[in-house]
């Protein structure tokens, strides 16, 4: 029977969101709360909730997908789980693939050069959908958090450490150091060269309220060797360490500890109560370093990605 695939209409937005967020069996009573929280987030972040594609069969909405466009050319895609709403229905799954591909085309046309989907580790059905649509598995991310009630360990930084705070006249320096830290990185190495560095910086700057004093270059004997980028998480009492990295020539010299200590100090001085970050599961050295500094796991996600450059 015919399945209609089209953009959502304004009066259908809430129903489309119900399909996206109705994941866990037995959790339906929390669905309205989840949708309300997401709509508040969308209002704060300026997400356009009409950027949805739905599939409809005999007047019934059987699938929906949404994309949110970020500064810097990244778009996040959220999808319904067709295997939950219509288990074993091949026609619904095919319609979900076609609708998601339409959504990807739309997101790309709006400027999304890098499309990402974040999945829970056990979300096999959505993973199958992503793979059918051309997404590749990028990384297993481990999300860590640390209370700032306890201070950072005593400062044992080596001599010769200093910091350069971000400002317009040092913009090129920040670009240069960030690019150097990407070389042979164990955090999502597949992303190297996939985005223009200006877009990368723009995406970090707009992730939350930006203040230059939260972005720093690490100098060792007056040579720039690392970078620390931090930003508060909107609507929370947490600060996020969005990126930190060292240039290849200084790795293995305990300067990662210097960056983490500074991140804890910066977050504490900002008035935040927690510091959060995400690390690629493959980056075993960084992961265990965070644990030694009092971080603990609170979430894990699998990242799937699609780049318009692949075409």
N, C-alpha and C positions, 0 to 999 in steps of 0.2 A: 504494500500500500504506500501511497505517496507520503514523503516526509518533507515538510517545509523547513528551510534553513534561512534565517533572516536576522537582522538586528532586532534587539528587544524594543518594545514600545514602552513608553513612560509608565503606563499603568501596570506593566508586567515586571517591573524591576524587582519588587520584593519577592515575587514568586520565583524569579530566576535566581535570586540570592539564596532562597531556601534550598534549591537544588544543589547549589555550590557548597553550602555549609552543612547540609544534612548528611553527615558522614557516619557517625557512630550509632549503631543500633542500640536503642534504649536511651539515647541521649536527646530524643526529639523535644523533650520538655525544656531543654536549654537552648533550642534553636533560635527562638525569638531574641534571647539575650545575646547570642553570638552575632546575629544579624544587626541588632541595635549597636553593639560595640563597633562592628565594622563600619556602619554608616557614620558613626561619630568620627572614626578614624578618617574616613573618606572626606568628611567635611573639613577636618583639620588640615589634611594634606592636599585638598583640592582635587580628589579623584572624581572623574566623570563616570557615574554609575550607568550611564546610557551606553558606554562602550562594551556592550555585551552582544554576543551572538547566541541565538537559541535554535533548537530543533523542536518542531511541533508535528505531532501525528494525530489525526482525527480530533483536532482541537485541544489535545493534551500536550503541555510542554514536557518534553522528555529529556532535554539536555540544555545546559547553559554554560557559557564561558565568558570570562571578564578579563580585560587587561587594564593595568594601571601604568601610565607612562611617567617615568622619572626623568629628572634633569640629567643630561649627559648621555642620552640615547639608550637607556635601559628600560625595558618594559617587563613587568611581572604579570604572569598569566595564572588565573585561578580557574579551575574547571570543576564541573559536577562529576560525580562518579556514576557512570551509566550502569556499571555492574551492580551497584547497590539498589538503584531505583528500578532497574529492569534486568535482573540477573538472567544470563543465558540468552538474551534477546540480541541476536546478531545484527538486526536492522538498526537497533538503537545505538549499538557500538559504532557501526559504520557511519551513522548520522553524526555521532559525537566526533569522529575523526574529521569528517567533512566540515563541521561547524568550527572545530578548533583550527583547522587550516585556514578557514575564512578569517577567523579572529587573528591569526598570525599575520596574514596579509594586511589586515587593517592596522594592526599595531606597527608593522613595518612602514606602511604608508604614512603613518603619523609621526615617524621619526625614530621608532624603536629599532635600533641596529642590533641590539643584543637582547634576546628574549629569554626569560628565566622562569622556571617552575620550581617551587619548593615543595617537596613531598615528605611525608612521614615515612620512616624506614619500612614499615609494613604495608605501605599503600601500593600493592602490586597492580591493582586494576588501573590506577592513574598512570603508573609507570608504563604499562602496556600501551595506553593511549598516547603518552608522550612519544614513545619510540615509533609508533605508527605514523606520527605527525612529523617525524624527522628530527626530534630532539635527541641530544646525546647526553649521557651521564657525565657531569662535570666533576662533582666532588661530593663526599660525605662530610657535612659540616657538623662540628661539635660546638654548641653554644655554652659558654662558661660565664659564671658570675662570681663576684667577690664582694662581701660586705666591706664598707669603708669605715666601719666602727673600729677596726683594728688598723694600726698604721702599717706602712710598708716596713720591711726589715731595715735595720740600721744601714746607713749609707756606707758602702765600701767601694764606691766608684773609683776607678783608677785615676791617676793624675792626668791632667790634660783634657778633661771633659768640660765642654761648654755648650750653650744652646743658642740657636738663632730662631726667634719667633717670626711667624709669617707676617709679611707685609707686601704691598704691591711691588716694591723695588726688588724683592727677593723671590718673586713669582717664578722666574726662570730657574733659579737655584732649586726650588722645590720640585719643579718639573724634572730637572736633571737627576736629582737624587732619587725620586720615586722610580723613574725609569731604570736607574742602576740597581735598585733593590729588587726589581722584578727578575733580574737575570738569575736563572737557576733556582728560583724560589720554589719551595715545596707547597706553598699555598696557591691552589688553583693555577698551576703553571700554564694550562691550556689557554688562559686569557691573555697571555703576553702577546702584544701586537694586535689584538682584536679590536681595541678601541683607541681613539686618539687621546693622548695624555690630557689635553684640555677637557675632554668629556669626562675623563676619570676624575679630575680635580673638581669639576662642576658637580658631579654626582655626590662626591664626599661633602662638598660645601652645603649642598641643599638637603642633606639627610636629616638636618635638624637646625636649631638656632646656631649660627656660626659666629665664632669670635676668634680673631687671629691668635690670641694668646693660648689657645688650645691646640695650635698646630706648631710643631717645632722640628727643626733640623738638629740632629746630634752632631756635634763637632768633636773630633778627637785630634788633639794637637793642631787645632785650627783647620782641620780638613773635614769637610762634610762626609759623614759615613753612614748616616741613618736618618729615619724620619718617623715622626709620631703624629698621627692625625686623630683627633678626638672631637666628639660632638654630643650634646645632651639628647636624650631620647624624649621626644615630645610626649607630654601627657604622663610622664613618669618621674620618679626621683632618681633615675639612673643616668649615668654617662656611658657612652659607648666608645670603646677603642676601635675605631673603624678601620684603621690600618697602621701597622708598624712594620718596618723592614730595615734590614742592614745591607750595605753594599757587600758584594761577594768577598772583597779582600779583607774584611774585618770580622767575618763570621768565625765562630769558634773562639772568640777572645773575651767572652763574658759580657759583651756590650748589650746583648739582649736583656740581661738583668738591669742594666742602666735604663733602658727604654721602659721596662715594666715598672720599675720604681718611680720613674718620672710620671708615668701614666697614673699611678695610684695617687701620687702627690697632687697632680693637676686636678683629678676628679674630686679629691677630698677638699681642695681649696675652692672648687666651684660650688660646694654645698651639696653635691650629690650624695646619696646614701649607698649606692651600689655602682660597681663598674662591671660592664659586660663586654664580651667580645665573641667572635667566632673564629674557629681554626679548622683548617683542612685536616681530616683524620690522618692523611698521609704525612703530615708535618709532625712527626712523633717527637722531635726535639723540642719544638715550641710548645706542644701540648703538655709535656711533662714539666717544662719550665713554668708554665702557668699554674700547674697543680702545686708546685713547690712554693709559689707565691700566694697560696690560699684560695685559688679559684676552684669552683666545683661545677660539674655538669648540671644544666637544667633543661636542656633540649637538644635534639639532634634532628637534622634534616638532610635529605638527599637533593642535590641541585641538578636539574636538567637544563640544558641551554641550547639555543639555536641562534646562529649569527647570520645576518643578511650577507656577510662577506663570503659565506660558503658558496653562494650562487655564482 
